Amino acid sequence: MSICNQQALYRQVKESENSQLMSKLLVAYTKNLANGCIVNASQTHKIGNKTVKSYGTYPQKVTESDIKMKLKAGQSIEQILKPYIPEYHQFSCLTKSYHRLKKIPETQESTLHKIRLNIERTKLMKPG
């Protein structure tokens, strides 16, 4: 789900299996996973009784050189992505709901879209 606007690159990777394209997609995916695909989100959000800050684009720095260095060091994709996966319970619940509802043919596209937006908003939230 964190491919965001990288579908064309994803298709290229699937067709060619070019390692440079794979690295480029991994960097884009990591940035999107870490920081979401939404720009200009509001600055604070209420979650229960907590207020959390959100930031604009890419508050977590993800660089191609860092990703390549981790790959060369033998880290798995899962190990590389783990620090960028939001730890909020809401993120996990929303992604599970999205995948579950996507399998149900009666689910309206607008419902899936709302869940995706909330997943992206959750990626932007940082502890306040």
Backbone as XML, in Angstrom:
<?xml version="1.0"?>
<chain id="A" units="angstrom">
  <residue number="1" name="MET">
    <atom name="N" x="0.802" y="-1.196" z="0.000"/>
    <atom name="CA" x="0.000" y="0.000" z="0.000"/>
    <atom name="C" x="0.850" y="1.267" z="0.000"/>
  </residue>
  <residue number="2" name="SER">
    <atom name="N" x="2.105" y="1.179" z="0.350"/>
    <atom name="CA" x="2.943" y="2.372" z="0.410"/>
    <atom name="C" x="3.663" y="2.662" z="-0.907"/>
  </residue>
  <residue number="3" name="ILE">
    <atom name="N" x="3.203" y="2.053" z="-1.970"/>
    <atom name="CA" x="3.798" y="2.365" z="-3.269"/>
    <atom name="C" x="3.361" y="3.758" z="-3.707"/>
  </residue>
  <residue number="4" name="CYS">
    <atom name="N" x="2.185" y="4.184" z="-3.261"/>
    <atom name="CA" x="1.627" y="5.506" z="-3.552"/>
    <atom name="C" x="1.661" y="5.795" z="-5.036"/>
  </residue>
  <residue number="5" name="ASN">
    <atom name="N" x="2.448" y="6.757" z="-5.450"/>
    <atom name="CA" x="2.475" y="7.152" z="-6.861"/>
    <atom name="C" x="3.622" y="6.488" z="-7.620"/>
  </residue>
  <residue number="6" name="GLN">
    <atom name="N" x="4.041" y="5.327" z="-7.190"/>
    <atom name="CA" x="5.178" y="4.642" z="-7.812"/>
    <atom name="C" x="4.746" y="3.397" z="-8.610"/>
  </residue>
  <residue number="7" name="GLN">
    <atom name="N" x="3.483" y="3.346" z="-9.050"/>
    <atom name="CA" x="2.996" y="2.168" z="-9.766"/>
    <atom name="C" x="3.773" y="1.903" z="-11.049"/>
  </residue>
  <residue number="8" name="ALA">
    <atom name="N" x="4.128" y="2.942" z="-11.787"/>
    <atom name="CA" x="4.876" y="2.754" z="-13.045"/>
    <atom name="C" x="6.243" y="2.132" z="-12.757"/>
  </residue>
  <residue number="9" name="LEU">
    <atom name="N" x="6.924" y="2.628" z="-11.746"/>
    <atom name="CA" x="8.221" y="2.066" z="-11.362"/>
    <atom name="C" x="8.051" y="0.622" z="-10.889"/>
  </residue>
  <residue number="10" name="TYR">
    <atom name="N" x="6.992" y="0.372" z="-10.146"/>
    <atom name="CA" x="6.713" y="-0.991" z="-9.681"/>
    <atom name="C" x="6.529" y="-1.943" z="-10.866"/>
  </residue>
  <residue number="11" name="ARG">
    <atom name="N" x="5.785" y="-1.523" z="-11.874"/>
    <atom name="CA" x="5.592" y="-2.361" z="-13.066"/>
    <atom name="C" x="6.918" y="-2.608" z="-13.779"/>
  </residue>
  <residue number="12" name="GLN">
    <atom name="N" x="7.764" y="-1.575" z="-13.867"/>
    <atom name="CA" x="9.081" y="-1.730" z="-14.497"/>
    <atom name="C" x="9.917" y="-2.758" z="-13.748"/>
  </residue>
  <residue number="13" name="VAL">
    <atom name="N" x="9.897" y="-2.690" z="-12.436"/>
    <atom name="CA" x="10.668" y="-3.627" z="-11.614"/>
    <atom name="C" x="10.176" y="-5.051" z="-11.839"/>
  </residue>
  <residue number="14" name="LYS">
    <atom name="N" x="8.857" y="-5.219" z="-11.857"/>
    <atom name="CA" x="8.295" y="-6.558" z="-12.062"/>
    <atom name="C" x="8.669" y="-7.125" z="-13.435"/>
  </residue>
  <residue number="15" name="GLU">
    <atom name="N" x="8.712" y="-6.262" z="-14.444"/>
    <atom name="CA" x="9.015" y="-6.717" z="-15.806"/>
    <atom name="C" x="10.500" y="-6.979" z="-16.018"/>
  </residue>
  <residue number="16" name="SER">
    <atom name="N" x="11.345" y="-6.164" z="-15.425"/>
    <atom name="CA" x="12.774" y="-6.252" z="-15.733"/>
    <atom name="C" x="13.610" y="-6.924" z="-14.651"/>
  </residue>
  <residue number="17" name="GLU">
    <atom name="N" x="13.164" y="-6.839" z="-13.396"/>
    <atom name="CA" x="13.940" y="-7.321" z="-12.257"/>
    <atom name="C" x="15.334" y="-6.687" z="-12.207"/>
  </residue>
  <residue number="18" name="ASN">
    <atom name="N" x="15.418" y="-5.439" z="-12.647"/>
    <atom name="CA" x="16.656" y="-4.659" z="-12.633"/>
    <atom name="C" x="16.949" y="-4.235" z="-11.190"/>
  </residue>
  <residue number="19" name="SER">
    <atom name="N" x="18.144" y="-4.559" z="-10.695"/>
    <atom name="CA" x="18.471" y="-4.290" z="-9.288"/>
    <atom name="C" x="18.523" y="-2.789" z="-8.987"/>
  </residue>
  <residue number="20" name="GLN">
    <atom name="N" x="18.929" y="-1.965" z="-9.950"/>
    <atom name="CA" x="18.945" y="-0.514" z="-9.704"/>
    <atom name="C" x="17.523" y="0.020" z="-9.565"/>
  </residue>
  <residue number="21" name="LEU">
    <atom name="N" x="16.613" y="-0.489" z="-10.407"/>
    <atom name="CA" x="15.214" y="-0.074" z="-10.285"/>
    <atom name="C" x="14.617" y="-0.576" z="-8.979"/>
  </residue>
  <residue number="22" name="MET">
    <atom name="N" x="15.017" y="-1.795" z="-8.569"/>
    <atom name="CA" x="14.536" y="-2.340" z="-7.299"/>
    <atom name="C" x="14.978" y="-1.456" z="-6.134"/>
  </residue>
  <residue number="23" name="SER">
    <atom name="N" x="16.225" y="-1.009" z="-6.176"/>
    <atom name="CA" x="16.727" y="-0.129" z="-5.112"/>
    <atom name="C" x="15.962" y="1.192" z="-5.101"/>
  </residue>
  <residue number="24" name="LYS">
    <atom name="N" x="15.707" y="1.734" z="-6.281"/>
    <atom name="CA" x="14.969" y="2.997" z="-6.393"/>
    <atom name="C" x="13.558" y="2.833" z="-5.823"/>
  </residue>
  <residue number="25" name="LEU">
    <atom name="N" x="12.911" y="1.716" z="-6.146"/>
    <atom name="CA" x="11.571" y="1.461" z="-5.623"/>
    <atom name="C" x="11.607" y="1.250" z="-4.109"/>
  </residue>
  <residue number="26" name="LEU">
    <atom name="N" x="12.611" y="0.564" z="-3.608"/>
    <atom name="CA" x="12.737" y="0.345" z="-2.168"/>
    <atom name="C" x="12.886" y="1.674" z="-1.433"/>
  </residue>
  <residue number="27" name="VAL">
    <atom name="N" x="13.672" y="2.579" z="-1.977"/>
    <atom name="CA" x="13.835" y="3.898" z="-1.350"/>
    <atom name="C" x="12.503" y="4.650" z="-1.357"/>
  </residue>
  <residue number="28" name="ALA">
    <atom name="N" x="11.822" y="4.655" z="-2.501"/>
    <atom name="CA" x="10.526" y="5.342" z="-2.591"/>
    <atom name="C" x="9.515" y="4.719" z="-1.641"/>
  </residue>
  <residue number="29" name="TYR">
    <atom name="N" x="9.487" y="3.401" z="-1.593"/>
    <atom name="CA" x="8.563" y="2.691" z="-0.702"/>
    <atom name="C" x="8.872" y="3.031" z="0.752"/>
  </residue>
  <residue number="30" name="THR">
    <atom name="N" x="10.137" y="3.050" z="1.112"/>
    <atom name="CA" x="10.534" y="3.354" z="2.483"/>
    <atom name="C" x="10.130" y="4.768" z="2.857"/>
  </residue>
  <residue number="31" name="LYS">
    <atom name="N" x="10.355" y="5.731" z="1.957"/>
    <atom name="CA" x="9.939" y="7.119" z="2.220"/>
    <atom name="C" x="8.431" y="7.200" z="2.427"/>
  </residue>
  <residue number="32" name="ASN">
    <atom name="N" x="7.689" y="6.527" z="1.552"/>
    <atom name="CA" x="6.234" y="6.564" z="1.663"/>
    <atom name="C" x="5.749" y="5.855" z="2.918"/>
  </residue>
  <residue number="33" name="LEU">
    <atom name="N" x="6.392" y="4.766" z="3.277"/>
    <atom name="CA" x="6.032" y="4.041" z="4.493"/>
    <atom name="C" x="6.316" y="4.896" z="5.719"/>
  </residue>
  <residue number="34" name="ALA">
    <atom name="N" x="7.466" y="5.543" z="5.720"/>
    <atom name="CA" x="7.882" y="6.337" z="6.869"/>
    <atom name="C" x="7.071" y="7.609" z="7.029"/>
  </residue>
  <residue number="35" name="ASN">
    <atom name="N" x="6.708" y="8.223" z="5.927"/>
    <atom name="CA" x="6.162" y="9.571" z="5.991"/>
    <atom name="C" x="4.835" y="9.776" z="5.283"/>
  </residue>
  <residue number="36" name="GLY">
    <atom name="N" x="4.323" y="8.754" z="4.645"/>
    <atom name="CA" x="3.035" y="8.871" z="3.976"/>
    <atom name="C" x="3.125" y="9.521" z="2.615"/>
  </residue>
  <residue number="37" name="CYS">
    <atom name="N" x="1.991" y="9.559" z="1.967"/>
    <atom name="CA" x="1.885" y="10.125" z="0.618"/>
    <atom name="C" x="1.139" y="11.441" z="0.627"/>
  </residue>
  <residue number="38" name="ILE">
    <atom name="N" x="0.717" y="11.877" z="1.794"/>
    <atom name="CA" x="-0.075" y="13.100" z="1.905"/>
    <atom name="C" x="0.847" y="14.271" z="2.214"/>
  </residue>
  <residue number="39" name="VAL">
    <atom name="N" x="0.615" y="15.370" z="1.553"/>
    <atom name="CA" x="1.380" y="16.589" z="1.800"/>
    <atom name="C" x="0.446" y="17.609" z="2.440"/>
  </residue>
  <residue number="40" name="ASN">
    <atom name="N" x="0.990" y="18.487" z="3.252"/>
    <atom name="CA" x="0.242" y="19.568" z="3.892"/>
    <atom name="C" x="-0.852" y="19.074" z="4.840"/>
  </residue>
  <residue number="41" name="ALA">
    <atom name="N" x="-0.534" y="18.079" z="5.632"/>
    <atom name="CA" x="-1.483" y="17.621" z="6.647"/>
    <atom name="C" x="-1.543" y="18.660" z="7.766"/>
  </residue>
  <residue number="42" name="SER">
    <atom name="N" x="-2.611" y="18.647" z="8.551"/>
    <atom name="CA" x="-2.693" y="19.590" z="9.660"/>
    <atom name="C" x="-1.602" y="19.280" z="10.669"/>
  </residue>
  <residue number="43" name="GLN">
    <atom name="N" x="-1.296" y="20.214" z="11.517"/>
    <atom name="CA" x="-0.145" y="20.072" z="12.399"/>
    <atom name="C" x="-0.375" y="19.158" z="13.599"/>
  </residue>
  <residue number="44" name="THR">
    <atom name="N" x="-1.601" y="19.048" z="14.114"/>
    <atom name="CA" x="-1.833" y="18.175" z="15.259"/>
    <atom name="C" x="-3.089" y="17.348" z="15.048"/>
  </residue>
  <residue number="45" name="HIS">
    <atom name="N" x="-3.120" y="16.199" z="15.714"/>
    <atom name="CA" x="-4.264" y="15.292" z="15.662"/>
    <atom name="C" x="-4.539" y="14.805" z="17.069"/>
  </residue>
  <residue number="46" name="LYS">
    <atom name="N" x="-5.786" y="14.538" z="17.373"/>
    <atom name="CA" x="-6.172" y="13.955" z="18.658"/>
    <atom name="C" x="-6.357" y="12.465" z="18.473"/>
  </residue>
  <residue number="47" name="ILE">
    <atom name="N" x="-5.684" y="11.661" z="19.303"/>
    <atom name="CA" x="-5.900" y="10.221" z="19.336"/>
    <atom name="C" x="-6.224" y="9.885" z="20.773"/>
  </residue>
  <residue number="48" name="GLY">
    <atom name="N" x="-7.480" y="9.571" z="21.010"/>
    <atom name="CA" x="-7.912" y="9.366" z="22.383"/>
    <atom name="C" x="-7.697" y="10.654" z="23.153"/>
  </residue>
  <residue number="49" name="ASN">
    <atom name="N" x="-6.937" y="10.588" z="24.238"/>
    <atom name="CA" x="-6.652" y="11.801" z="25.001"/>
    <atom name="C" x="-5.251" y="12.335" z="24.730"/>
  </residue>
  <residue number="50" name="LYS">
    <atom name="N" x="-4.599" y="11.821" z="23.682"/>
    <atom name="CA" x="-3.256" y="12.282" z="23.325"/>
    <atom name="C" x="-3.313" y="13.212" z="22.114"/>
  </residue>
  <residue number="51" name="THR">
    <atom name="N" x="-2.463" y="14.206" z="22.111"/>
    <atom name="CA" x="-2.294" y="15.063" z="20.952"/>
    <atom name="C" x="-0.961" y="14.711" z="20.324"/>
  </residue>
  <residue number="52" name="VAL">
    <atom name="N" x="-0.973" y="14.449" z="19.013"/>
    <atom name="CA" x="0.256" y="14.105" z="18.307"/>
    <atom name="C" x="0.477" y="15.094" z="17.180"/>
  </residue>
  <residue number="53" name="LYS">
    <atom name="N" x="1.735" y="15.357" z="16.892"/>
    <atom name="CA" x="2.097" y="16.284" z="15.831"/>
    <atom name="C" x="2.201" y="15.543" z="14.511"/>
  </residue>
  <residue number="54" name="SER">
    <atom name="N" x="1.894" y="16.242" z="13.435"/>
    <atom name="CA" x="2.146" y="15.692" z="12.110"/>
    <atom name="C" x="3.011" y="16.705" z="11.372"/>
  </residue>
  <residue number="55" name="TYR">
    <atom name="N" x="3.709" y="16.229" z="10.399"/>
    <atom name="CA" x="4.640" y="17.055" z="9.662"/>
    <atom name="C" x="4.280" y="17.012" z="8.193"/>
  </residue>
  <residue number="56" name="GLY">
    <atom name="N" x="4.870" y="17.879" z="7.414"/>
    <atom name="CA" x="4.647" y="17.896" z="5.971"/>
    <atom name="C" x="5.339" y="16.728" z="5.314"/>
  </residue>
  <residue number="57" name="THR">
    <atom name="N" x="6.094" y="16.980" z="4.293"/>
    <atom name="CA" x="6.695" y="15.896" z="3.532"/>
    <atom name="C" x="7.989" y="15.408" z="4.162"/>
  </residue>
  <residue number="58" name="TYR">
    <atom name="N" x="8.154" y="14.129" z="4.249"/>
    <atom name="CA" x="9.348" y="13.403" z="4.629"/>
    <atom name="C" x="10.117" y="13.947" z="5.832"/>
  </residue>
  <residue number="59" name="PRO">
    <atom name="N" x="9.502" y="13.941" z="7.006"/>
    <atom name="CA" x="10.253" y="14.350" z="8.183"/>
    <atom name="C" x="11.336" y="13.337" z="8.548"/>
  </residue>
  <residue number="60" name="GLN">
    <atom name="N" x="11.133" y="12.067" z="8.209"/>
    <atom name="CA" x="12.170" y="11.068" z="8.443"/>
    <atom name="C" x="13.036" y="11.009" z="7.187"/>
  </residue>
  <residue number="61" name="LYS">
    <atom name="N" x="14.301" y="11.217" z="7.371"/>
    <atom name="CA" x="15.202" y="11.217" z="6.226"/>
    <atom name="C" x="15.477" y="9.776" z="5.785"/>
  </residue>
  <residue number="62" name="VAL">
    <atom name="N" x="15.193" y="9.504" z="4.536"/>
    <atom name="CA" x="15.452" y="8.201" z="3.937"/>
    <atom name="C" x="16.241" y="8.471" z="2.662"/>
  </residue>
  <residue number="63" name="THR">
    <atom name="N" x="17.479" y="7.963" z="2.603"/>
    <atom name="CA" x="18.293" y="8.204" z="1.413"/>
    <atom name="C" x="18.654" y="6.887" z="0.735"/>
  </residue>
  <residue number="64" name="GLU">
    <atom name="N" x="18.871" y="6.990" z="-0.550"/>
    <atom name="CA" x="19.252" y="5.813" z="-1.329"/>
    <atom name="C" x="20.563" y="5.226" z="-0.820"/>
  </residue>
  <residue number="65" name="SER">
    <atom name="N" x="21.514" y="6.083" z="-0.451"/>
    <atom name="CA" x="22.806" y="5.578" z="0.018"/>
    <atom name="C" x="22.657" y="4.796" z="1.328"/>
  </residue>
  <residue number="66" name="ASP">
    <atom name="N" x="21.778" y="5.267" z="2.235"/>
    <atom name="CA" x="21.541" y="4.539" z="3.489"/>
    <atom name="C" x="20.926" y="3.168" z="3.222"/>
  </residue>
  <residue number="67" name="ILE">
    <atom name="N" x="19.956" y="3.131" z="2.331"/>
    <atom name="CA" x="19.284" y="1.872" z="2.009"/>
    <atom name="C" x="20.278" y="0.900" z="1.377"/>
  </residue>
  <residue number="68" name="LYS">
    <atom name="N" x="21.071" y="1.387" z="0.418"/>
    <atom name="CA" x="22.053" y="0.516" z="-0.243"/>
    <atom name="C" x="23.102" y="0.012" z="0.749"/>
  </residue>
  <residue number="69" name="MET">
    <atom name="N" x="23.503" y="0.862" z="1.678"/>
    <atom name="CA" x="24.481" y="0.470" z="2.687"/>
    <atom name="C" x="23.911" y="-0.657" z="3.562"/>
  </residue>
  <residue number="70" name="LYS">
    <atom name="N" x="22.648" y="-0.531" z="3.928"/>
    <atom name="CA" x="22.014" y="-1.567" z="4.743"/>
    <atom name="C" x="21.887" y="-2.877" z="3.967"/>
  </residue>
  <residue number="71" name="LEU">
    <atom name="N" x="21.572" y="-2.781" z="2.680"/>
    <atom name="CA" x="21.491" y="-3.985" z="1.851"/>
    <atom name="C" x="22.850" y="-4.661" z="1.740"/>
  </residue>
  <residue number="72" name="LYS">
    <atom name="N" x="23.896" y="-3.857" z="1.511"/>
    <atom name="CA" x="25.254" y="-4.409" z="1.409"/>
    <atom name="C" x="25.712" y="-5.030" z="2.726"/>
  </residue>
  <residue number="73" name="ALA">
    <atom name="N" x="25.198" y="-4.507" z="3.824"/>
    <atom name="CA" x="25.556" y="-5.047" z="5.140"/>
    <atom name="C" x="24.809" y="-6.347" z="5.436"/>
  </residue>
  <residue number="74" name="GLY">
    <atom name="N" x="23.923" y="-6.733" z="4.523"/>
    <atom name="CA" x="23.225" y="-8.003" z="4.682"/>
    <atom name="C" x="21.883" y="-7.920" z="5.391"/>
  </residue>
  <residue number="75" name="GLN">
    <atom name="N" x="21.399" y="-6.698" z="5.619"/>
    <atom name="CA" x="20.092" y="-6.574" z="6.264"/>
    <atom name="C" x="18.997" y="-7.025" z="5.306"/>
  </residue>
  <residue number="76" name="SER">
    <atom name="N" x="17.987" y="-7.674" z="5.849"/>
    <atom name="CA" x="16.841" y="-8.080" z="5.032"/>
    <atom name="C" x="15.952" y="-6.861" z="4.783"/>
  </residue>
  <residue number="77" name="ILE">
    <atom name="N" x="15.067" y="-6.988" z="3.813"/>
    <atom name="CA" x="14.116" y="-5.909" z="3.524"/>
    <atom name="C" x="13.285" y="-5.615" z="4.780"/>
  </residue>
  <residue number="78" name="GLU">
    <atom name="N" x="12.873" y="-6.662" z="5.475"/>
    <atom name="CA" x="12.085" y="-6.479" z="6.702"/>
    <atom name="C" x="12.863" y="-5.674" z="7.742"/>
  </residue>
  <residue number="79" name="GLN">
    <atom name="N" x="14.158" y="-5.962" z="7.896"/>
    <atom name="CA" x="14.985" y="-5.226" z="8.866"/>
    <atom name="C" x="15.135" y="-3.764" z="8.452"/>
  </residue>
  <residue number="80" name="ILE">
    <atom name="N" x="15.265" y="-3.530" z="7.157"/>
    <atom name="CA" x="15.412" y="-2.157" z="6.659"/>
    <atom name="C" x="14.129" y="-1.361" z="6.890"/>
  </residue>
  <residue number="81" name="LEU">
    <atom name="N" x="12.978" y="-1.979" z="6.640"/>
    <atom name="CA" x="11.701" y="-1.271" z="6.736"/>
    <atom name="C" x="11.195" y="-1.095" z="8.166"/>
  </residue>
  <residue number="82" name="LYS">
    <atom name="N" x="11.586" y="-1.984" z="9.068"/>
    <atom name="CA" x="11.043" y="-1.987" z="10.436"/>
    <atom name="C" x="11.082" y="-0.625" z="11.133"/>
  </residue>
  <residue number="83" name="PRO">
    <atom name="N" x="12.179" y="0.127" z="11.073"/>
    <atom name="CA" x="12.175" y="1.421" z="11.778"/>
    <atom name="C" x="11.194" y="2.447" z="11.202"/>
  </residue>
  <residue number="84" name="TYR">
    <atom name="N" x="10.706" y="2.209" z="10.008"/>
    <atom name="CA" x="9.840" y="3.176" z="9.342"/>
    <atom name="C" x="8.359" y="2.815" z="9.418"/>
  </residue>
  <residue number="85" name="ILE">
    <atom name="N" x="8.046" y="1.664" z="9.970"/>
    <atom name="CA" x="6.649" y="1.250" z="10.091"/>
    <atom name="C" x="6.048" y="1.956" z="11.299"/>
  </residue>
  <residue number="86" name="PRO">
    <atom name="N" x="4.961" y="2.703" z="11.101"/>
    <atom name="CA" x="4.344" y="3.392" z="12.237"/>
    <atom name="C" x="3.972" y="2.410" z="13.341"/>
  </residue>
  <residue number="87" name="GLU">
    <atom name="N" x="4.247" y="2.793" z="14.568"/>
    <atom name="CA" x="3.994" y="1.916" z="15.704"/>
    <atom name="C" x="2.627" y="2.152" z="16.339"/>
  </residue>
  <residue number="88" name="TYR">
    <atom name="N" x="1.858" y="3.061" z="15.773"/>
    <atom name="CA" x="0.530" y="3.320" z="16.315"/>
    <atom name="C" x="-0.372" y="2.123" z="16.090"/>
  </residue>
  <residue number="89" name="HIS">
    <atom name="N" x="-1.145" y="1.798" z="17.111"/>
    <atom name="CA" x="-2.114" y="0.706" z="17.020"/>
    <atom name="C" x="-3.098" y="0.972" z="15.869"/>
  </residue>
  <residue number="90" name="GLN">
    <atom name="N" x="-3.441" y="2.235" z="15.655"/>
    <atom name="CA" x="-4.385" y="2.597" z="14.601"/>
    <atom name="C" x="-3.870" y="2.179" z="13.227"/>
  </residue>
  <residue number="91" name="PHE">
    <atom name="N" x="-2.562" y="2.290" z="13.003"/>
    <atom name="CA" x="-1.985" y="1.923" z="11.710"/>
    <atom name="C" x="-2.231" y="0.448" z="11.426"/>
  </residue>
  <residue number="92" name="SER">
    <atom name="N" x="-1.947" y="-0.379" z="12.398"/>
    <atom name="CA" x="-2.153" y="-1.814" z="12.252"/>
    <atom name="C" x="-3.628" y="-2.138" z="12.026"/>
  </residue>
  <residue number="93" name="CYS">
    <atom name="N" x="-4.503" y="-1.536" z="12.810"/>
    <atom name="CA" x="-5.941" y="-1.792" z="12.677"/>
    <atom name="C" x="-6.461" y="-1.346" z="11.311"/>
  </residue>
  <residue number="94" name="LEU">
    <atom name="N" x="-6.035" y="-0.180" z="10.881"/>
    <atom name="CA" x="-6.496" y="0.331" z="9.586"/>
    <atom name="C" x="-6.018" y="-0.533" z="8.424"/>
  </residue>
  <residue number="95" name="THR">
    <atom name="N" x="-4.764" y="-0.960" z="8.455"/>
    <atom name="CA" x="-4.270" y="-1.789" z="7.354"/>
    <atom name="C" x="-4.981" y="-3.140" z="7.334"/>
  </residue>
  <residue number="96" name="LYS">
    <atom name="N" x="-5.233" y="-3.717" z="8.491"/>
    <atom name="CA" x="-5.974" y="-4.987" z="8.551"/>
    <atom name="C" x="-7.394" y="-4.808" z="8.017"/>
  </residue>
  <residue number="97" name="SER">
    <atom name="N" x="-8.046" y="-3.719" z="8.424"/>
    <atom name="CA" x="-9.405" y="-3.447" z="7.942"/>
    <atom name="C" x="-9.427" y="-3.256" z="6.433"/>
  </residue>
  <residue number="98" name="TYR">
    <atom name="N" x="-8.455" y="-2.514" z="5.942"/>
    <atom name="CA" x="-8.388" y="-2.266" z="4.497"/>
    <atom name="C" x="-8.278" y="-3.580" z="3.730"/>
  </residue>
  <residue number="99" name="HIS">
    <atom name="N" x="-7.364" y="-4.433" z="4.129"/>
    <atom name="CA" x="-7.171" y="-5.709" z="3.431"/>
    <atom name="C" x="-8.400" y="-6.606" z="3.551"/>
  </residue>
  <residue number="100" name="ARG">
    <atom name="N" x="-9.028" y="-6.603" z="4.716"/>
    <atom name="CA" x="-10.225" y="-7.419" z="4.920"/>
    <atom name="C" x="-11.373" y="-6.915" z="4.051"/>
  </residue>
  <residue number="101" name="LEU">
    <atom name="N" x="-11.610" y="-5.608" z="4.059"/>
    <atom name="CA" x="-12.718" y="-5.045" z="3.287"/>
    <atom name="C" x="-12.491" y="-5.124" z="1.780"/>
  </residue>
  <residue number="102" name="LYS">
    <atom name="N" x="-11.241" y="-5.051" z="1.383"/>
    <atom name="CA" x="-10.924" y="-5.120" z="-0.047"/>
    <atom name="C" x="-11.345" y="-6.473" z="-0.641"/>
  </residue>
  <residue number="103" name="LYS">
    <atom name="N" x="-11.378" y="-7.508" z="0.173"/>
    <atom name="CA" x="-11.762" y="-8.844" z="-0.283"/>
    <atom name="C" x="-13.282" y="-9.005" z="-0.412"/>
  </residue>
  <residue number="104" name="ILE">
    <atom name="N" x="-14.028" y="-8.069" z="0.160"/>
    <atom name="CA" x="-15.491" y="-8.141" z="0.124"/>
    <atom name="C" x="-15.991" y="-7.343" z="-1.077"/>
  </residue>
  <residue number="105" name="PRO">
    <atom name="N" x="-16.596" y="-8.009" z="-2.058"/>
    <atom name="CA" x="-17.030" y="-7.315" z="-3.277"/>
    <atom name="C" x="-18.002" y="-6.162" z="-3.042"/>
  </residue>
  <residue number="106" name="GLU">
    <atom name="N" x="-18.802" y="-6.239" z="-1.985"/>
    <atom name="CA" x="-19.799" y="-5.194" z="-1.719"/>
    <atom name="C" x="-19.196" y="-3.915" z="-1.131"/>
  </residue>
  <residue number="107" name="THR">
    <atom name="N" x="-17.939" y="-3.956" z="-0.751"/>
    <atom name="CA" x="-17.316" y="-2.783" z="-0.140"/>
    <atom name="C" x="-17.217" y="-1.655" z="-1.164"/>
  </residue>
  <residue number="108" name="GLN">
    <atom name="N" x="-17.718" y="-0.494" z="-0.766"/>
    <atom name="CA" x="-17.693" y="0.661" z="-1.659"/>
    <atom name="C" x="-16.272" y="1.202" z="-1.787"/>
  </residue>
  <residue number="109" name="GLU">
    <atom name="N" x="-15.944" y="1.664" z="-2.973"/>
    <atom name="CA" x="-14.621" y="2.245" z="-3.229"/>
    <atom name="C" x="-14.372" y="3.454" z="-2.328"/>
  </residue>
  <residue number="110" name="SER">
    <atom name="N" x="-15.420" y="4.216" z="-2.046"/>
    <atom name="CA" x="-15.262" y="5.393" z="-1.181"/>
    <atom name="C" x="-14.845" y="4.986" z="0.237"/>
  </residue>
  <residue number="111" name="THR">
    <atom name="N" x="-15.319" y="3.852" z="0.703"/>
    <atom name="CA" x="-14.931" y="3.357" z="2.029"/>
    <atom name="C" x="-13.453" y="2.997" z="2.042"/>
  </residue>
  <residue number="112" name="LEU">
    <atom name="N" x="-13.018" y="2.275" z="1.014"/>
    <atom name="CA" x="-11.596" y="1.917" z="0.914"/>
    <atom name="C" x="-10.730" y="3.166" z="0.814"/>
  </residue>
  <residue number="113" name="HIS">
    <atom name="N" x="-11.196" y="4.151" z="0.064"/>
    <atom name="CA" x="-10.448" y="5.404" z="-0.094"/>
    <atom name="C" x="-10.297" y="6.115" z="1.255"/>
  </residue>
  <residue number="114" name="LYS">
    <atom name="N" x="-11.361" y="6.168" z="2.039"/>
    <atom name="CA" x="-11.300" y="6.816" z="3.362"/>
    <atom name="C" x="-10.314" y="6.099" z="4.270"/>
  </residue>
  <residue number="115" name="ILE">
    <atom name="N" x="-10.336" y="4.771" z="4.228"/>
    <atom name="CA" x="-9.397" y="4.013" z="5.060"/>
    <atom name="C" x="-7.967" y="4.295" z="4.625"/>
  </residue>
  <residue number="116" name="ARG">
    <atom name="N" x="-7.723" y="4.316" z="3.308"/>
    <atom name="CA" x="-6.371" y="4.612" z="2.798"/>
    <atom name="C" x="-5.905" y="5.990" z="3.250"/>
  </residue>
  <residue number="117" name="LEU">
    <atom name="N" x="-6.789" y="6.983" z="3.181"/>
    <atom name="CA" x="-6.424" y="8.328" z="3.643"/>
    <atom name="C" x="-6.050" y="8.312" z="5.118"/>
  </residue>
  <residue number="118" name="ASN">
    <atom name="N" x="-6.803" y="7.584" z="5.907"/>
    <atom name="CA" x="-6.495" y="7.509" z="7.335"/>
    <atom name="C" x="-5.198" y="6.753" z="7.595"/>
  </residue>
  <residue number="119" name="ILE">
    <atom name="N" x="-4.900" y="5.755" z="6.780"/>
    <atom name="CA" x="-3.607" y="5.063" z="6.893"/>
    <atom name="C" x="-2.484" y="6.064" z="6.625"/>
  </residue>
  <residue number="120" name="GLU">
    <atom name="N" x="-2.638" y="6.857" z="5.567"/>
    <atom name="CA" x="-1.615" y="7.846" z="5.229"/>
    <atom name="C" x="-1.496" y="8.906" z="6.318"/>
  </residue>
  <residue number="121" name="ARG">
    <atom name="N" x="-2.590" y="9.334" z="6.886"/>
    <atom name="CA" x="-2.539" y="10.309" z="7.992"/>
    <atom name="C" x="-1.818" y="9.736" z="9.194"/>
  </residue>
  <residue number="122" name="THR">
    <atom name="N" x="-2.051" y="8.462" z="9.473"/>
    <atom name="CA" x="-1.384" y="7.816" z="10.605"/>
    <atom name="C" x="0.120" y="7.801" z="10.407"/>
  </residue>
  <residue number="123" name="LYS">
    <atom name="N" x="0.578" y="7.631" z="9.158"/>
    <atom name="CA" x="2.021" y="7.638" z="8.891"/>
    <atom name="C" x="2.644" y="8.990" z="9.227"/>
  </residue>
  <residue number="124" name="LEU">
    <atom name="N" x="1.866" y="10.052" z="9.110"/>
    <atom name="CA" x="2.393" y="11.393" z="9.370"/>
    <atom name="C" x="2.470" y="11.745" z="10.838"/>
  </residue>
  <residue number="125" name="MET">
    <atom name="N" x="1.771" y="11.006" z="11.680"/>
    <atom name="CA" x="1.722" y="11.350" z="13.093"/>
    <atom name="C" x="3.010" y="10.940" z="13.813"/>
  </residue>
  <residue number="126" name="LYS">
    <atom name="N" x="3.492" y="11.838" z="14.606"/>
    <atom name="CA" x="4.688" y="11.606" z="15.425"/>
    <atom name="C" x="4.300" y="11.905" z="16.857"/>
  </residue>
  <residue number="127" name="PRO">
    <atom name="N" x="4.842" y="11.181" z="17.827"/>
    <atom name="CA" x="4.489" y="11.453" z="19.234"/>
    <atom name="C" x="4.715" y="12.903" z="19.594"/>
  </residue>
  <residue number="128" name="GLY">
    <atom name="N" x="3.753" y="13.491" z="20.279"/>
    <atom name="CA" x="3.808" y="14.907" z="20.621"/>
    <atom name="C" x="4.558" y="15.201" z="21.870"/>
  </residue>
</chain>
